[in-house]
Amino acid sequence: MHRAPTSLSPESALLPSNSTRRDLLRNALGLAAGSALVGTSHSVWAQSAGYPDRPLRMVIAFPAGGATDILARTLGQSMGTHLKQSVVVENKPGAGGMIGMEAGAKSAPNGYNLFLCALTNQAIAGHLYPKATSDITRDFEPVALLANGAHILNVHPSVPARNMSEFAAWLKASDGKINYASQGNGTLSHLEAELLLQTLGVPAVHVPYRGSSQALPDLIAGNVMFMFDSVAASQPFIKTGQLRALAVTSGQRVPVYPDLPTVEEAGVKGYNADNWFGLYAPKGTPADIRDRLSDAVQKSLAEAALTEGLLQKGFVVHFDNAQRLAAVTASDRAKWGAVLKAANITL
């Protein structure tokens, strides 16, 4: 018997077959995914293109008034001009710079958080605080190398020494009874003194402070007798005669004190404590934003007035890119790790 063909309703005649449905579904999903990717790409592009659209935060690991603070505020003001947003400096002192580094490392990697680092100091602290939860190499992206800021050996005016030879003789004659100040346990200021004492073979009593701004008043008052500190922080008191400068710790003399010898020139062979500064961003900060920040730094450090102002405070401006900063970071860590081990210095 001949079976009549099955009739279709007008609605069902318009429906696709199962295979066609699958094809349409695939196409729809593909279009949706493509739209999502385009939307995401556009959003990232728009965010990067509009960066920065609010103030930036620059964390430093030392209190107001010291070399790191002076450099940060000088650079931050100029960077703000180039980025067309203000750069707010936030001081987080303590624990040899580890508190500030921790604050910087935990910040969001969105381009609005920066860490201006006394690099040599952090290289030392990384060895002295092995259980620290943050690390300058692991937890940060290098942005730009900034400057070298030499330290000076300052003594109270009552110290009977006007050069390194007389200073060494005075220390040896004092039989370990001399107090000296530092910016804090494990800081470069501390290690510079320890290295000198180790080299001379003499003891002294270490009195740590929370940065230059707290240490210098006691040095001026004669409660401690000497201290290694930045040119920037020391300079006003050297000018007034409240402190006497004996030598600089860097490998070369500083332009602002051309007649002041280096510690090595003054007779302590092999003594060199260059003090580098760098700008970092939290790990994961996008590369294009880091490039934008580096560009702003380069433009700032190319300004004659800014460079001359920093020079007068004891800094030698030395802009270089992120790769060079990473290399200096690795070099300083290796150098100071070997020094600490040889001198058997621990906290």
Buried (B, 14 or more C-beta within 10 A) or exposed (E): EEEEEEEEEEEEEEEEEEEEEEEEEEEEEEEEEEEEEEEEEEEEEEBEEEBBEEEBBBBBBBBBBBBBBBBBBBBBBBBBBBBEBBBEBBBBBBBBBBBBBBBBBEBEBBBBBBBBBBBBBBBBBBBBBEEBEBBBBEBBBBBBBBBBBBBBBBBBEEBEBEEBEEBBBBBEEEEEEBBBBBBBBBBBBBBBBBBBBBBBEBBBEBBBBBBBBBBBEBBBEEEBBBBBBBBBBBBEBBEEEBBBBBBBBBBBBBEBBEEBBBBBBBBBEEBBBBBBBBBBBBBEBBEBBBEBBBBBBBBBBEBEEBBEEBBEBBBBBBBBBBEBBBEBBEEBBEBBBEBBEEBEBEE
